[in-house]
């Protein structure tokens, strides 16, 4: 699987800096973004209200914030893991 070619199509904040991502290949994955949020562009994201302004930019194919911060879809896919699915009982 060449995950360099994936795009993010959905994002949901679960808790803290953990988000659920939907990729255009049909996979749903989870990632804790905290280890990736370092440097000046990510400093404002320490504020929960700012972090929660996360959204998908369909043109870029990844997540972005209003201050211009973003993380590549390649990086997100690489460091995320498949979301647990609940089995119907």
Secondary structure, 3 states (H helix, E strand, C coil): CCHHHCCEEEEEEEECCEEEEEECCCCEEEEEHHHHCCCHHHHHHHCHHHHCCCEEECCCCEEECCCCCEECHHHHHHHCEECCCCCCC
